[in-house]
Amino acid sequence: MQVEITEFEPVFKLLDEIINDRTVPKNIRAAAESSKTILSNDSENLELRISTAIHTLDEIINDPNMPIYARTKIWNVVSALEQKRRELS
């Protein structure tokens, strides 16, 4: 549903910044890309997609190789996704 995609534009923007930043380790960029793909998948339930994306990002949030600024962006993404999930309840 296109309406849902536009709801995630701020989240996608932050994820794209992480994905395109070559100073961020590859595994962290891959998790950001995976989360973006999950959120874009219209065949799944929206709440399930949000929960899966949060879980994917939570798995890498404590990576010691992650730059502080990337961690902050990921926390912002997780916070935005948790807010969207609360709005669905």
PDB file of N, CA, C and O in Angstrom:
ATOM      1  N   MET A   1       0.839  -1.172   0.000  1.00  0.00           N
ATOM      2  CA  MET A   1       0.000   0.000   0.000  1.00  0.00           C
ATOM      3  C   MET A   1       0.893   1.248   0.000  1.00  0.00           C
ATOM      4  O   MET A   1       1.746   1.389   0.876  1.00  0.00           O
ATOM      5  N   GLN A   2       0.718   2.117  -0.928  1.00  0.00           N
ATOM      6  CA  GLN A   2       1.558   3.290  -1.089  1.00  0.00           C
ATOM      7  C   GLN A   2       1.484   4.236   0.109  1.00  0.00           C
ATOM      8  O   GLN A   2       2.477   4.878   0.451  1.00  0.00           O
ATOM      9  N   VAL A   3       0.336   4.324   0.736  1.00  0.00           N
ATOM     10  CA  VAL A   3       0.180   5.205   1.893  1.00  0.00           C
ATOM     11  C   VAL A   3       1.155   4.802   2.993  1.00  0.00           C
ATOM     12  O   VAL A   3       1.760   5.661   3.635  1.00  0.00           O
ATOM     13  N   GLU A   4       1.306   3.500   3.211  1.00  0.00           N
ATOM     14  CA  GLU A   4       2.223   3.018   4.238  1.00  0.00           C
ATOM     15  C   GLU A   4       3.661   3.391   3.907  1.00  0.00           C
ATOM     16  O   GLU A   4       4.419   3.773   4.799  1.00  0.00           O
ATOM     17  N   ILE A   5       4.044   3.287   2.656  1.00  0.00           N
ATOM     18  CA  ILE A   5       5.412   3.604   2.249  1.00  0.00           C
ATOM     19  C   ILE A   5       5.730   5.054   2.574  1.00  0.00           C
ATOM     20  O   ILE A   5       6.806   5.345   3.097  1.00  0.00           O
ATOM     21  N   THR A   6       4.820   5.964   2.276  1.00  0.00           N
ATOM     22  CA  THR A   6       5.089   7.373   2.555  1.00  0.00           C
ATOM     23  C   THR A   6       5.156   7.640   4.050  1.00  0.00           C
ATOM     24  O   THR A   6       5.848   8.563   4.479  1.00  0.00           O
ATOM     25  N   GLU A   7       4.448   6.846   4.854  1.00  0.00           N
ATOM     26  CA  GLU A   7       4.542   6.975   6.310  1.00  0.00           C
ATOM     27  C   GLU A   7       5.952   6.705   6.796  1.00  0.00           C
ATOM     28  O   GLU A   7       6.378   7.266   7.806  1.00  0.00           O
ATOM     29  N   PHE A   8       6.677   5.861   6.095  1.00  0.00           N
ATOM     30  CA  PHE A   8       8.013   5.465   6.509  1.00  0.00           C
ATOM     31  C   PHE A   8       9.123   6.316   5.886  1.00  0.00           C
ATOM     32  O   PHE A   8      10.301   6.015   6.078  1.00  0.00           O
ATOM     33  N   GLU A   9       8.778   7.359   5.154  1.00  0.00           N
ATOM     34  CA  GLU A   9       9.810   8.164   4.485  1.00  0.00           C
ATOM     35  C   GLU A   9      10.904   8.660   5.425  1.00  0.00           C
ATOM     36  O   GLU A   9      12.081   8.547   5.084  1.00  0.00           O
ATOM     37  N   PRO A  10      10.561   9.214   6.613  1.00  0.00           N
ATOM     38  CA  PRO A  10      11.638   9.652   7.511  1.00  0.00           C
ATOM     39  C   PRO A  10      12.533   8.486   7.957  1.00  0.00           C
ATOM     40  O   PRO A  10      13.747   8.637   8.094  1.00  0.00           O
ATOM     41  N   VAL A  11      11.914   7.333   8.179  1.00  0.00           N
ATOM     42  CA  VAL A  11      12.671   6.141   8.570  1.00  0.00           C
ATOM     43  C   VAL A  11      13.566   5.700   7.420  1.00  0.00           C
ATOM     44  O   VAL A  11      14.743   5.400   7.620  1.00  0.00           O
ATOM     45  N   PHE A  12      13.000   5.661   6.203  1.00  0.00           N
ATOM     46  CA  PHE A  12      13.785   5.264   5.033  1.00  0.00           C
ATOM     47  C   PHE A  12      14.956   6.211   4.800  1.00  0.00           C
ATOM     48  O   PHE A  12      16.034   5.778   4.394  1.00  0.00           O
ATOM     49  N   LYS A  13      14.750   7.488   5.053  1.00  0.00           N
ATOM     50  CA  LYS A  13      15.817   8.473   4.868  1.00  0.00           C
ATOM     51  C   LYS A  13      16.982   8.170   5.813  1.00  0.00           C
ATOM     52  O   LYS A  13      18.141   8.174   5.400  1.00  0.00           O
ATOM     53  N   LEU A  14      16.670   7.908   7.071  1.00  0.00           N
ATOM     54  CA  LEU A  14      17.728   7.577   8.032  1.00  0.00           C
ATOM     55  C   LEU A  14      18.421   6.259   7.671  1.00  0.00           C
ATOM     56  O   LEU A  14      19.645   6.153   7.744  1.00  0.00           O
ATOM     57  N   LEU A  15      17.630   5.261   7.283  1.00  0.00           N
ATOM     58  CA  LEU A  15      18.225   3.985   6.889  1.00  0.00           C
ATOM     59  C   LEU A  15      19.113   4.150   5.662  1.00  0.00           C
ATOM     60  O   LEU A  15      20.181   3.541   5.587  1.00  0.00           O
ATOM     61  N   ASP A  16      18.685   4.967   4.696  1.00  0.00           N
ATOM     62  CA  ASP A  16      19.497   5.215   3.510  1.00  0.00           C
ATOM     63  C   ASP A  16      20.816   5.895   3.862  1.00  0.00           C
ATOM     64  O   ASP A  16      21.849   5.603   3.259  1.00  0.00           O
ATOM     65  N   GLU A  17      20.783   6.794   4.830  1.00  0.00           N
ATOM     66  CA  GLU A  17      22.021   7.454   5.263  1.00  0.00           C
ATOM     67  C   GLU A  17      23.009   6.424   5.803  1.00  0.00           C
ATOM     68  O   GLU A  17      24.207   6.510   5.537  1.00  0.00           O
ATOM     69  N   ILE A  18      22.506   5.453   6.559  1.00  0.00           N
ATOM     70  CA  ILE A  18      23.365   4.399   7.097  1.00  0.00           C
ATOM     71  C   ILE A  18      23.852   3.485   5.971  1.00  0.00           C
ATOM     72  O   ILE A  18      25.034   3.148   5.901  1.00  0.00           O
ATOM     73  N   ILE A  19      22.937   3.093   5.100  1.00  0.00           N
ATOM     74  CA  ILE A  19      23.267   2.175   4.000  1.00  0.00           C
ATOM     75  C   ILE A  19      24.338   2.775   3.086  1.00  0.00           C
ATOM     76  O   ILE A  19      25.222   2.058   2.617  1.00  0.00           O
ATOM     77  N   ASN A  20      24.265   4.065   2.833  1.00  0.00           N
ATOM     78  CA  ASN A  20      25.180   4.716   1.890  1.00  0.00           C
ATOM     79  C   ASN A  20      26.457   5.254   2.529  1.00  0.00           C
ATOM     80  O   ASN A  20      27.301   5.815   1.831  1.00  0.00           O
ATOM     81  N   ASP A  21      26.611   5.095   3.828  1.00  0.00           N
ATOM     82  CA  ASP A  21      27.799   5.576   4.539  1.00  0.00           C
ATOM     83  C   ASP A  21      28.845   4.465   4.579  1.00  0.00           C
ATOM     84  O   ASP A  21      28.686   3.479   5.299  1.00  0.00           O
ATOM     85  N   ARG A  22      29.900   4.630   3.812  1.00  0.00           N
ATOM     86  CA  ARG A  22      30.930   3.589   3.706  1.00  0.00           C
ATOM     87  C   ARG A  22      31.811   3.487   4.948  1.00  0.00           C
ATOM     88  O   ARG A  22      32.630   2.573   5.044  1.00  0.00           O
ATOM     89  N   THR A  23      31.658   4.411   5.905  1.00  0.00           N
ATOM     90  CA  THR A  23      32.415   4.307   7.151  1.00  0.00           C
ATOM     91  C   THR A  23      31.710   3.400   8.158  1.00  0.00           C
ATOM     92  O   THR A  23      32.291   3.026   9.176  1.00  0.00           O
ATOM     93  N   VAL A  24      30.453   3.048   7.869  1.00  0.00           N
ATOM     94  CA  VAL A  24      29.684   2.132   8.719  1.00  0.00           C
ATOM     95  C   VAL A  24      30.017   0.703   8.284  1.00  0.00           C
ATOM     96  O   VAL A  24      29.998   0.404   7.090  1.00  0.00           O
ATOM     97  N   PRO A  25      30.320  -0.184   9.240  1.00  0.00           N
ATOM     98  CA  PRO A  25      30.646  -1.574   8.882  1.00  0.00           C
ATOM     99  C   PRO A  25      29.552  -2.234   8.041  1.00  0.00           C
ATOM    100  O   PRO A  25      28.367  -1.919   8.147  1.00  0.00           O
ATOM    101  N   LYS A  26      30.006  -3.161   7.205  1.00  0.00           N
ATOM    102  CA  LYS A  26      29.132  -3.830   6.243  1.00  0.00           C
ATOM    103  C   LYS A  26      27.944  -4.545   6.899  1.00  0.00           C
ATOM    104  O   LYS A  26      26.833  -4.498   6.372  1.00  0.00           O
ATOM    105  N   ASN A  27      28.165  -5.201   8.032  1.00  0.00           N
ATOM    106  CA  ASN A  27      27.066  -5.938   8.672  1.00  0.00           C
ATOM    107  C   ASN A  27      25.970  -4.992   9.173  1.00  0.00           C
ATOM    108  O   ASN A  27      24.793  -5.351   9.187  1.00  0.00           O
ATOM    109  N   ILE A  28      26.359  -3.809   9.574  1.00  0.00           N
ATOM    110  CA  ILE A  28      25.383  -2.827  10.049  1.00  0.00           C
ATOM    111  C   ILE A  28      24.608  -2.250   8.867  1.00  0.00           C
ATOM    112  O   ILE A  28      23.395  -2.058   8.944  1.00  0.00           O
ATOM    113  N   ARG A  29      25.320  -1.974   7.770  1.00  0.00           N
ATOM    114  CA  ARG A  29      24.639  -1.502   6.559  1.00  0.00           C
ATOM    115  C   ARG A  29      23.684  -2.568   6.040  1.00  0.00           C
ATOM    116  O   ARG A  29      22.596  -2.251   5.559  1.00  0.00           O
ATOM    117  N   ALA A  30      24.088  -3.834   6.137  1.00  0.00           N
ATOM    118  CA  ALA A  30      23.234  -4.941   5.680  1.00  0.00           C
ATOM    119  C   ALA A  30      21.966  -5.038   6.538  1.00  0.00           C
ATOM    120  O   ALA A  30      20.885  -5.300   6.010  1.00  0.00           O
ATOM    121  N   ALA A  31      22.084  -4.833   7.840  1.00  0.00           N
ATOM    122  CA  ALA A  31      20.903  -4.870   8.717  1.00  0.00           C
ATOM    123  C   ALA A  31      19.965  -3.710   8.396  1.00  0.00           C
ATOM    124  O   ALA A  31      18.745  -3.876   8.417  1.00  0.00           O
ATOM    125  N   ALA A  32      20.523  -2.544   8.101  1.00  0.00           N
ATOM    126  CA  ALA A  32      19.696  -1.390   7.727  1.00  0.00           C
ATOM    127  C   ALA A  32      18.972  -1.668   6.409  1.00  0.00           C
ATOM    128  O   ALA A  32      17.788  -1.360   6.272  1.00  0.00           O
ATOM    129  N   GLU A  33      19.678  -2.247   5.450  1.00  0.00           N
ATOM    130  CA  GLU A  33      19.077  -2.599   4.156  1.00  0.00           C
ATOM    131  C   GLU A  33      17.982  -3.643   4.349  1.00  0.00           C
ATOM    132  O   GLU A  33      16.917  -3.549   3.738  1.00  0.00           O
ATOM    133  N   SER A  34      18.240  -4.626   5.188  1.00  0.00           N
ATOM    134  CA  SER A  34      17.257  -5.666   5.461  1.00  0.00           C
ATOM    135  C   SER A  34      15.997  -5.071   6.105  1.00  0.00           C
ATOM    136  O   SER A  34      14.879  -5.438   5.742  1.00  0.00           O
ATOM    137  N   SER A  35      16.181  -4.166   7.045  1.00  0.00           N
ATOM    138  CA  SER A  35      15.034  -3.522   7.698  1.00  0.00           C
ATOM    139  C   SER A  35      14.213  -2.722   6.701  1.00  0.00           C
ATOM    140  O   SER A  35      12.983  -2.736   6.751  1.00  0.00           O
ATOM    141  N   LYS A  36      14.883  -2.032   5.805  1.00  0.00           N
ATOM    142  CA  LYS A  36      14.180  -1.244   4.792  1.00  0.00           C
ATOM    143  C   LYS A  36      13.370  -2.162   3.870  1.00  0.00           C
ATOM    144  O   LYS A  36      12.226  -1.858   3.530  1.00  0.00           O
ATOM    145  N   THR A  37      13.964  -3.272   3.476  1.00  0.00           N
ATOM    146  CA  THR A  37      13.283  -4.244   2.626  1.00  0.00           C
ATOM    147  C   THR A  37      12.065  -4.830   3.331  1.00  0.00           C
ATOM    148  O   THR A  37      10.998  -4.974   2.733  1.00  0.00           O
ATOM    149  N   ILE A  38      12.235  -5.163   4.601  1.00  0.00           N
ATOM    150  CA  ILE A  38      11.127  -5.720   5.386  1.00  0.00           C
ATOM    151  C   ILE A  38       9.969  -4.735   5.451  1.00  0.00           C
ATOM    152  O   ILE A  38       8.814  -5.115   5.263  1.00  0.00           O
ATOM    153  N   LEU A  39      10.276  -3.474   5.716  1.00  0.00           N
ATOM    154  CA  LEU A  39       9.225  -2.461   5.824  1.00  0.00           C
ATOM    155  C   LEU A  39       8.527  -2.209   4.490  1.00  0.00           C
ATOM    156  O   LEU A  39       7.356  -1.830   4.465  1.00  0.00           O
ATOM    157  N   SER A  40       9.232  -2.415   3.395  1.00  0.00           N
ATOM    158  CA  SER A  40       8.675  -2.171   2.060  1.00  0.00           C
ATOM    159  C   SER A  40       7.819  -3.319   1.549  1.00  0.00           C
ATOM    160  O   SER A  40       7.092  -3.156   0.568  1.00  0.00           O
ATOM    161  N   ASN A  41       7.891  -4.468   2.193  1.00  0.00           N
ATOM    162  CA  ASN A  41       7.199  -5.668   1.743  1.00  0.00           C
ATOM    163  C   ASN A  41       5.706  -5.584   2.078  1.00  0.00           C
ATOM    164  O   ASN A  41       5.312  -5.766   3.230  1.00  0.00           O
ATOM    165  N   ASP A  42       4.884  -5.310   1.072  1.00  0.00           N
ATOM    166  CA  ASP A  42       3.443  -5.151   1.284  1.00  0.00           C
ATOM    167  C   ASP A  42       2.700  -6.461   1.519  1.00  0.00           C
ATOM    168  O   ASP A  42       1.526  -6.439   1.890  1.00  0.00           O
ATOM    169  N   SER A  43       3.350  -7.595   1.312  1.00  0.00           N
ATOM    170  CA  SER A  43       2.642  -8.862   1.449  1.00  0.00           C
ATOM    171  C   SER A  43       2.485  -9.281   2.911  1.00  0.00           C
ATOM    172  O   SER A  43       1.711 -10.190   3.207  1.00  0.00           O
ATOM    173  N   GLU A  44       3.203  -8.634   3.826  1.00  0.00           N
ATOM    174  CA  GLU A  44       3.122  -8.964   5.247  1.00  0.00           C
ATOM    175  C   GLU A  44       2.243  -7.957   5.986  1.00  0.00           C
ATOM    176  O   GLU A  44       2.008  -6.848   5.507  1.00  0.00           O
ATOM    177  N   ASN A  45       1.772  -8.357   7.140  1.00  0.00           N
ATOM    178  CA  ASN A  45       1.015  -7.490   8.037  1.00  0.00           C
ATOM    179  C   ASN A  45       1.918  -6.342   8.498  1.00  0.00           C
ATOM    180  O   ASN A  45       3.092  -6.564   8.793  1.00  0.00           O
ATOM    181  N   LEU A  46       1.386  -5.120   8.564  1.00  0.00           N
ATOM    182  CA  LEU A  46       2.186  -3.941   8.902  1.00  0.00           C
ATOM    183  C   LEU A  46       2.818  -4.061  10.286  1.00  0.00           C
ATOM    184  O   LEU A  46       3.996  -3.744  10.451  1.00  0.00           O
ATOM    185  N   GLU A  47       2.072  -4.503  11.263  1.00  0.00           N
ATOM    186  CA  GLU A  47       2.612  -4.628  12.618  1.00  0.00           C
ATOM    187  C   GLU A  47       3.740  -5.660  12.665  1.00  0.00           C
ATOM    188  O   GLU A  47       4.733  -5.465  13.366  1.00  0.00           O
ATOM    189  N   LEU A  48       3.590  -6.744  11.928  1.00  0.00           N
ATOM    190  CA  LEU A  48       4.624  -7.766  11.862  1.00  0.00           C
ATOM    191  C   LEU A  48       5.885  -7.215  11.196  1.00  0.00           C
ATOM    192  O   LEU A  48       6.996  -7.481  11.656  1.00  0.00           O
ATOM    193  N   ARG A  49       5.718  -6.449  10.115  1.00  0.00           N
ATOM    194  CA  ARG A  49       6.871  -5.849   9.436  1.00  0.00           C
ATOM    195  C   ARG A  49       7.633  -4.903  10.362  1.00  0.00           C
ATOM    196  O   ARG A  49       8.863  -4.915  10.408  1.00  0.00           O
ATOM    197  N   ILE A  50       6.886  -4.089  11.092  1.00  0.00           N
ATOM    198  CA  ILE A  50       7.521  -3.143  12.010  1.00  0.00           C
ATOM    199  C   ILE A  50       8.277  -3.899  13.101  1.00  0.00           C
ATOM    200  O   ILE A  50       9.421  -3.561  13.409  1.00  0.00           O
ATOM    201  N   SER A  51       7.652  -4.910  13.684  1.00  0.00           N
ATOM    202  CA  SER A  51       8.294  -5.692  14.741  1.00  0.00           C
ATOM    203  C   SER A  51       9.543  -6.402  14.240  1.00  0.00           C
ATOM    204  O   SER A  51      10.552  -6.456  14.943  1.00  0.00           O
ATOM    205  N   THR A  52       9.481  -6.944  13.038  1.00  0.00           N
ATOM    206  CA  THR A  52      10.630  -7.633  12.466  1.00  0.00           C
ATOM    207  C   THR A  52      11.779  -6.660  12.196  1.00  0.00           C
ATOM    208  O   THR A  52      12.939  -6.981  12.455  1.00  0.00           O
ATOM    209  N   ALA A  53      11.460  -5.484  11.681  1.00  0.00           N
ATOM    210  CA  ALA A  53      12.491  -4.476  11.426  1.00  0.00           C
ATOM    211  C   ALA A  53      13.137  -4.028  12.735  1.00  0.00           C
ATOM    212  O   ALA A  53      14.357  -3.875  12.799  1.00  0.00           O
ATOM    213  N   ILE A  54      12.338  -3.816  13.774  1.00  0.00           N
ATOM    214  CA  ILE A  54      12.881  -3.433  15.082  1.00  0.00           C
ATOM    215  C   ILE A  54      13.808  -4.520  15.604  1.00  0.00           C
ATOM    216  O   ILE A  54      14.899  -4.231  16.097  1.00  0.00           O
ATOM    217  N   HIS A  55      13.374  -5.764  15.494  1.00  0.00           N
ATOM    218  CA  HIS A  55      14.200  -6.884  15.953  1.00  0.00           C
ATOM    219  C   HIS A  55      15.527  -6.936  15.195  1.00  0.00           C
ATOM    220  O   HIS A  55      16.579  -7.147  15.800  1.00  0.00           O
ATOM    221  N   THR A  56      15.482  -6.746  13.893  1.00  0.00           N
ATOM    222  CA  THR A  56      16.695  -6.769  13.069  1.00  0.00           C
ATOM    223  C   THR A  56      17.676  -5.688  13.514  1.00  0.00           C
ATOM    224  O   THR A  56      18.878  -5.934  13.607  1.00  0.00           O
ATOM    225  N   LEU A  57      17.166  -4.509  13.784  1.00  0.00           N
ATOM    226  CA  LEU A  57      18.024  -3.407  14.220  1.00  0.00           C
ATOM    227  C   LEU A  57      18.517  -3.611  15.652  1.00  0.00           C
ATOM    228  O   LEU A  57      19.656  -3.269  15.971  1.00  0.00           O
ATOM    229  N   ASP A  58      17.667  -4.165  16.513  1.00  0.00           N
ATOM    230  CA  ASP A  58      18.077  -4.433  17.896  1.00  0.00           C
ATOM    231  C   ASP A  58      19.245  -5.411  17.967  1.00  0.00           C
ATOM    232  O   ASP A  58      20.082  -5.321  18.865  1.00  0.00           O
ATOM    233  N   GLU A  59      19.299  -6.342  17.022  1.00  0.00           N
ATOM    234  CA  GLU A  59      20.369  -7.344  17.020  1.00  0.00           C
ATOM    235  C   GLU A  59      21.750  -6.720  16.812  1.00  0.00           C
ATOM    236  O   GLU A  59      22.750  -7.258  17.288  1.00  0.00           O
ATOM    237  N   ILE A  60      21.813  -5.588  16.105  1.00  0.00           N
ATOM    238  CA  ILE A  60      23.120  -5.002  15.803  1.00  0.00           C
ATOM    239  C   ILE A  60      23.406  -3.714  16.574  1.00  0.00           C
ATOM    240  O   ILE A  60      24.472  -3.120  16.412  1.00  0.00           O
ATOM    241  N   ILE A  61      22.471  -3.282  17.403  1.00  0.00           N
ATOM    242  CA  ILE A  61      22.611  -1.983  18.069  1.00  0.00           C
ATOM    243  C   ILE A  61      23.824  -1.926  18.999  1.00  0.00           C
ATOM    244  O   ILE A  61      24.390  -0.850  19.195  1.00  0.00           O
ATOM    245  N   ASN A  62      24.226  -3.036  19.563  1.00  0.00           N
ATOM    246  CA  ASN A  62      25.360  -3.043  20.491  1.00  0.00           C
ATOM    247  C   ASN A  62      26.671  -3.487  19.853  1.00  0.00           C
ATOM    248  O   ASN A  62      27.625  -3.821  20.556  1.00  0.00           O
ATOM    249  N   ASP A  63      26.720  -3.491  18.540  1.00  0.00           N
ATOM    250  CA  ASP A  63      27.946  -3.849  17.834  1.00  0.00           C
ATOM    251  C   ASP A  63      29.044  -2.855  18.232  1.00  0.00           C
ATOM    252  O   ASP A  63      28.873  -1.649  18.056  1.00  0.00           O
ATOM    253  N   PRO A  64      30.164  -3.345  18.762  1.00  0.00           N
ATOM    254  CA  PRO A  64      31.226  -2.427  19.209  1.00  0.00           C
ATOM    255  C   PRO A  64      31.892  -1.659  18.065  1.00  0.00           C
ATOM    256  O   PRO A  64      32.548  -0.645  18.304  1.00  0.00           O
ATOM    257  N   ASN A  65      31.734  -2.122  16.847  1.00  0.00           N
ATOM    258  CA  ASN A  65      32.350  -1.445  15.700  1.00  0.00           C
ATOM    259  C   ASN A  65      31.470  -0.347  15.109  1.00  0.00           C
ATOM    260  O   ASN A  65      31.876   0.335  14.169  1.00  0.00           O
ATOM    261  N   MET A  66      30.273  -0.175  15.653  1.00  0.00           N
ATOM    262  CA  MET A  66      29.355   0.814  15.101  1.00  0.00           C
ATOM    263  C   MET A  66      29.762   2.218  15.546  1.00  0.00           C
ATOM    264  O   MET A  66      29.963   2.464  16.736  1.00  0.00           O
ATOM    265  N   PRO A  67      29.883   3.139  14.579  1.00  0.00           N
ATOM    266  CA  PRO A  67      30.150   4.526  14.951  1.00  0.00           C
ATOM    267  C   PRO A  67      28.990   5.087  15.781  1.00  0.00           C
ATOM    268  O   PRO A  67      27.834   4.715  15.580  1.00  0.00           O
ATOM    269  N   ILE A  68      29.313   5.976  16.706  1.00  0.00           N
ATOM    270  CA  ILE A  68      28.301   6.546  17.597  1.00  0.00           C
ATOM    271  C   ILE A  68      27.169   7.214  16.819  1.00  0.00           C
ATOM    272  O   ILE A  68      25.999   7.051  17.166  1.00  0.00           O
ATOM    273  N   TYR A  69      27.511   7.967  15.764  1.00  0.00           N
ATOM    274  CA  TYR A  69      26.473   8.671  14.995  1.00  0.00           C
ATOM    275  C   TYR A  69      25.529   7.691  14.300  1.00  0.00           C
ATOM    276  O   TYR A  69      24.347   7.989  14.133  1.00  0.00           O
ATOM    277  N   ALA A  70      26.035   6.529  13.894  1.00  0.00           N
ATOM    278  CA  ALA A  70      25.179   5.518  13.265  1.00  0.00           C
ATOM    279  C   ALA A  70      24.263   4.885  14.313  1.00  0.00           C
ATOM    280  O   ALA A  70      23.097   4.600  14.040  1.00  0.00           O
ATOM    281  N   ARG A  71      24.800   4.669  15.512  1.00  0.00           N
ATOM    282  CA  ARG A  71      23.981   4.116  16.590  1.00  0.00           C
ATOM    283  C   ARG A  71      22.829   5.072  16.914  1.00  0.00           C
ATOM    284  O   ARG A  71      21.697   4.638  17.129  1.00  0.00           O
ATOM    285  N   THR A  72      23.120   6.364  16.947  1.00  0.00           N
ATOM    286  CA  THR A  72      22.086   7.362  17.220  1.00  0.00           C
ATOM    287  C   THR A  72      21.000   7.318  16.151  1.00  0.00           C
ATOM    288  O   THR A  72      19.812   7.393  16.466  1.00  0.00           O
ATOM    289  N   LYS A  73      21.404   7.196  14.883  1.00  0.00           N
ATOM    290  CA  LYS A  73      20.418   7.104  13.795  1.00  0.00           C
ATOM    291  C   LYS A  73      19.552   5.864  13.947  1.00  0.00           C
ATOM    292  O   LYS A  73      18.341   5.918  13.734  1.00  0.00           O
ATOM    293  N   ILE A  74      20.170   4.746  14.315  1.00  0.00           N
ATOM    294  CA  ILE A  74      19.412   3.509  14.483  1.00  0.00           C
ATOM    295  C   ILE A  74      18.442   3.640  15.655  1.00  0.00           C
ATOM    296  O   ILE A  74      17.306   3.173  15.567  1.00  0.00           O
ATOM    297  N   TRP A  75      18.869   4.265  16.744  1.00  0.00           N
ATOM    298  CA  TRP A  75      17.948   4.493  17.869  1.00  0.00           C
ATOM    299  C   TRP A  75      16.773   5.353  17.416  1.00  0.00           C
ATOM    300  O   TRP A  75      15.635   5.109  17.815  1.00  0.00           O
ATOM    301  N   ASN A  76      17.040   6.348  16.592  1.00  0.00           N
ATOM    302  CA  ASN A  76      15.958   7.195  16.074  1.00  0.00           C
ATOM    303  C   ASN A  76      14.985   6.395  15.214  1.00  0.00           C
ATOM    304  O   ASN A  76      13.771   6.583  15.300  1.00  0.00           O
ATOM    305  N   VAL A  77      15.521   5.505  14.385  1.00  0.00           N
ATOM    306  CA  VAL A  77      14.675   4.647  13.545  1.00  0.00           C
ATOM    307  C   VAL A  77      13.817   3.738  14.422  1.00  0.00           C
ATOM    308  O   VAL A  77      12.610   3.621  14.209  1.00  0.00           O
ATOM    309  N   VAL A  78      14.442   3.099  15.403  1.00  0.00           N
ATOM    310  CA  VAL A  78      13.707   2.189  16.293  1.00  0.00           C
ATOM    311  C   VAL A  78      12.619   2.952  17.041  1.00  0.00           C
ATOM    312  O   VAL A  78      11.502   2.454  17.182  1.00  0.00           O
ATOM    313  N   SER A  79      12.927   4.139  17.516  1.00  0.00           N
ATOM    314  CA  SER A  79      11.921   4.950  18.226  1.00  0.00           C
ATOM    315  C   SER A  79      10.744   5.290  17.319  1.00  0.00           C
ATOM    316  O   SER A  79       9.588   5.199  17.734  1.00  0.00           O
ATOM    317  N   ALA A  80      11.039   5.684  16.081  1.00  0.00           N
ATOM    318  CA  ALA A  80       9.972   6.017  15.128  1.00  0.00           C
ATOM    319  C   ALA A  80       9.119   4.788  14.823  1.00  0.00           C
ATOM    320  O   ALA A  80       7.895   4.886  14.729  1.00  0.00           O
ATOM    321  N   LEU A  81       9.761   3.641  14.672  1.00  0.00           N
ATOM    322  CA  LEU A  81       9.015   2.410  14.383  1.00  0.00           C
ATOM    323  C   LEU A  81       8.169   1.987  15.582  1.00  0.00           C
ATOM    324  O   LEU A  81       7.040   1.529  15.411  1.00  0.00           O
ATOM    325  N   GLU A  82       8.703   2.137  16.789  1.00  0.00           N
ATOM    326  CA  GLU A  82       7.915   1.803  17.967  1.00  0.00           C
ATOM    327  C   GLU A  82       6.702   2.714  18.095  1.00  0.00           C
ATOM    328  O   GLU A  82       5.637   2.274  18.527  1.00  0.00           O
ATOM    329  N   GLN A  83       6.857   3.974  17.724  1.00  0.00           N
ATOM    330  CA  GLN A  83       5.730   4.905  17.750  1.00  0.00           C
ATOM    331  C   GLN A  83       4.665   4.479  16.735  1.00  0.00           C
ATOM    332  O   GLN A  83       3.473   4.496  17.042  1.00  0.00           O
ATOM    333  N   LYS A  84       5.092   4.096  15.527  1.00  0.00           N
ATOM    334  CA  LYS A  84       4.134   3.623  14.507  1.00  0.00           C
ATOM    335  C   LYS A  84       3.400   2.380  15.004  1.00  0.00           C
ATOM    336  O   LYS A  84       2.196   2.237  14.792  1.00  0.00           O
ATOM    337  N   ARG A  85       4.130   1.486  15.665  1.00  0.00           N
ATOM    338  CA  ARG A  85       3.519   0.256  16.169  1.00  0.00           C
ATOM    339  C   ARG A  85       2.489   0.581  17.254  1.00  0.00           C
ATOM    340  O   ARG A  85       1.424  -0.036  17.294  1.00  0.00           O
ATOM    341  N   ARG A  86       2.793   1.546  18.136  1.00  0.00           N
ATOM    342  CA  ARG A  86       1.836   1.963  19.163  1.00  0.00           C
ATOM    343  C   ARG A  86       0.584   2.572  18.530  1.00  0.00           C
ATOM    344  O   ARG A  86      -0.523   2.374  19.029  1.00  0.00           O
ATOM    345  N   GLU A  87       0.757   3.308  17.440  1.00  0.00           N
ATOM    346  CA  GLU A  87      -0.385   3.920  16.755  1.00  0.00           C
ATOM    347  C   GLU A  87      -1.323   2.874  16.168  1.00  0.00           C
ATOM    348  O   GLU A  87      -2.515   3.135  16.004  1.00  0.00           O
ATOM    349  N   LEU A  88      -0.799   1.693  15.852  1.00  0.00           N
ATOM    350  CA  LEU A  88      -1.617   0.630  15.281  1.00  0.00           C
ATOM    351  C   LEU A  88      -2.455  -0.076  16.338  1.00  0.00           C
ATOM    352  O   LEU A  88      -3.472  -0.691  16.017  1.00  0.00           O
ATOM    353  N   SER A  89      -2.040   0.007  17.574  1.00  0.00           N
ATOM    354  CA  SER A  89      -2.748  -0.693  18.661  1.00  0.00           C
ATOM    355  C   SER A  89      -4.039  -0.022  19.043  1.00  0.00           C
ATOM    356  O   SER A  89      -4.740  -0.495  19.937  1.00  0.00           O
TER     357      SER A  89
END
